[in-house]
Amino acid sequence: MTVDSFEQLLEYVETELAFATRHYNDKYLDRRITS
């Protein structure tokens, strides 16, 4: 997953699912999303 794709995915999660991803570091989110 490219950085741009990852950022777009996080933006989607924040806006559409109302989940604040800023509280988590990128490596953690990447592991959780890809698993």
N, C-alpha and C positions, 0 to 999 in steps of 0.2 A: 504494500500500500504506500503510495507516495505521500509526502507531507501535505500537499494540497488536498488530496482525497481524504486524508485523516482529519484535517481541519474542517472540511466540508461535512464530514460525518459528525464531528463533535458539534458543529453549528446546528445540524439537523436535530440531534439528540436534545440539545438545549432548547430549541424553539418548539419543536413538535411534541416532544415528550416531557417538557418542563423539568429536565434533569440537569442540575448545575454541575457541569464537568470541570469547572475551574478549581474545584476543591481537591482534585486528584491530579497526580502527575501523569504526563503523557505515556510513560512506560507502563504504568498500572492500567490505564485505560486501553492501551494497545493490547495488552495481554487479555483483558476481559472481553474486548470486542472480538478478537480473533479466535478465542476459544469456543 
